[in-house]
Amino acid sequence: MGKKNSRMVYSTNPNYEYDDNEAQEETIDANQQNLKIWLDRIKGNKVITVVKGFVGNQDDLKDLGKILKSKCGTGGTVKNGEILIQGDFRDKVLSILLKEGFKVKKAGG
């Protein structure tokens, strides 16, 4: 069974063919990425480090998030094209991403 698609509608056209291939955005090279690292607060006054600006497919973003979480030794998630790391790890994330070859800078206050 394929992925659920909430936007699929019923068609009465007998020649209609459903195309389940989602258009995956191609990931550009690390040295062409312009990432920004933000510090944000979520409910309960918890601090998170947010990495924004990744251009590419969701699988590569999840892999990068996994690398950052493991090297920071903390939890986190990937949502809405952003990597969320629990805690204030801006400096550590900056150095990790620079070693990986990304163009990255701190942003926001």
C-alpha positions in Angstrom: 0.0 0.0 0.0 1.4 3.4 -1.0 1.6 6.6 1.0 -1.6 8.3 2.1 -2.5 11.3 0.0 -5.1 13.5 1.6 -5.5 15.6 -1.6 -6.6 12.7 -3.8 -10.1 13.0 -5.1 -12.4 10.6 -7.0 -12.4 10.9 -10.7 -15.1 9.7 -13.1 -12.7 9.9 -16.0 -12.0 6.3 -17.2 -8.6 7.4 -18.7 -7.4 9.0 -15.5 -4.1 7.6 -14.1 -3.0 8.4 -10.6 0.7 9.4 -10.4 2.0 8.6 -7.0 5.5 9.8 -7.7 6.1 12.9 -5.5 8.4 15.5 -7.0 11.5 15.2 -4.8 13.5 18.4 -4.7 17.1 17.7 -5.6 19.6 18.5 -2.8 22.2 21.0 -3.8 25.9 20.7 -2.8 26.8 21.6 0.8 29.0 24.5 -0.3 26.1 26.1 -2.1 23.7 25.8 0.9 23.0 29.0 2.9 22.0 27.8 6.3 21.0 30.0 9.2 21.1 29.0 12.9 18.5 30.5 15.2 17.8 30.3 18.9 14.1 30.0 19.7 11.9 29.3 22.7 9.0 27.0 22.7 6.2 26.5 25.3 7.4 25.9 28.8 10.2 28.4 28.1 12.4 25.6 26.6 15.3 26.7 24.4 15.8 25.1 21.0 18.4 25.6 18.2 16.8 25.9 14.8 18.6 25.3 11.5 16.8 27.0 8.5 17.4 27.4 4.8 18.2 23.8 3.7 17.5 23.2 0.0 16.9 19.6 -0.9 14.8 16.6 -0.3 13.4 15.5 3.0 15.6 12.4 3.4 18.8 14.4 3.2 17.5 16.9 5.7 16.6 14.1 8.1 20.1 12.6 7.6 21.7 16.0 8.5 19.4 16.3 11.5 20.4 12.9 12.7 24.1 13.9 12.4 23.5 17.1 14.4 21.5 15.3 17.1 24.1 12.6 17.6 27.1 15.0 17.6 25.3 17.3 20.1 24.2 14.4 22.2 20.7 15.6 22.5 17.2 15.1 21.0 15.5 17.0 18.3 13.3 16.7 15.2 12.9 17.7 11.6 9.7 19.7 10.8 8.6 22.0 8.0 12.0 22.0 6.4 13.8 23.0 9.6 16.0 21.1 12.0 15.1 21.6 15.7 17.7 20.6 18.3 16.9 20.7 22.0 19.0 23.2 23.9 21.3 26.0 23.0 23.8 24.4 20.7 24.4 27.3 18.2 28.2 27.3 18.5 28.5 23.5 18.3 26.0 23.2 15.4 27.9 26.0 13.6 31.2 24.2 13.9 29.7 20.9 12.8 28.1 22.4 9.7 31.3 24.2 8.8 33.2 21.0 9.0 30.6 19.3 6.8 31.2 22.0 4.2 28.1 24.1 4.5 27.9 27.9 4.3 26.3 28.8 7.6 25.9 31.7 9.9 24.1 32.7 13.1 20.9 34.7 12.7 18.5 36.5 14.9 19.3 38.4 18.0 
